């Protein structure tokens, strides 16, 4: 069990002013979490889960295996899903890619997409949430239920064809993500109960081609595991979404920064157990500073809230670290991006930031298979800061431009079909 208030012992960064409600309940919830022993029983992110449209998983596996360190491991088949497990190693989170077998399959995750104008065009494509490794699963669930959290019943998990060895929370009203708990000792293998185990030849071939290309391009050793996961939410849900995640996990509040030029804020949480994000990625929440319906008074920009209104609250991007150093006169991040760009993958802007500022970053275009963006981030000489405010403003602006173009294209396609 951790010491009382250990979760509040970390310094808070940033310039964002939080409400009295947030400050009060941040302290109360983390003190309670420590006192109950939850902080000591809930460990790292074991896996991240997402779904894609029918027929899209193999191409997406190829894309991920080129752009990330992930390898295809195995496939599990159930009545309505193929579930592909991607892995880097035993110390970093798995990536679980689920594909529905046909478009007629309905379920709670599809319904979370269908009420949003762009999200409904890919009704099966969305990030689902994280699996957290825990000790004493029954105790964790009982304590969390006592704090008001609701979990799917075993029958509901069976109908959703999710792993039977997990305790899975109902989707958050703020982020639309689930949090799942799995009891596992740190030296035990990760096992998923998702159906009949097999190797998918097409997935294996897609992975092998991507890894051969990585080696040929000289980028295989430069792309590192996941650095952070960034979720976009409505402005009014910023504080409660952070507090909810901190209550469900063993993360702490690292801090919040105002991105005034983009009428937005970036809010960061990190694991109390693992300072190295590769073991348990940081969780980031981005939200507008003002809600969409007042923006016309001062013509505020609204890229973050526009994304949420078009797609719903959801994961916006998955960030991968890039090894510090340089190749052939280029810093590693520039070398990686140039190599991947030459293979036809788009990026929203040039690499921004500098060695003097401590880090450089870039967003890819959204994947046509999952709608997720990949971010690359290179930190220099052990730089501990999470981001540069100017970088985030430029990235937010660039992503907003692309998302507006996608919205317009979607509307034009609908008109042409009507």
PyMOL commands that set and color helices and strands:
alter all, ss='L'
color gray80, all
select helices_A, chain A and resi 6-8+20-36+38-41+57-67+108-114+119-122+137-146+154-160+201-217+235-248+260-262+292-298+303-311+332-341+389-417
alter helices_A, ss='H'
color red, helices_A
select strands_A, chain A and resi 13-14+42-52+71-77+81-87+94-100+126-134+167-168+178-183+196-198+223-233+251-259+264-271+282-288+314-322+326-327+330-331+352-354+359-363+373-379
alter strands_A, ss='S'
color yellow, strands_A
deselect
rebuild
show_as cartoon
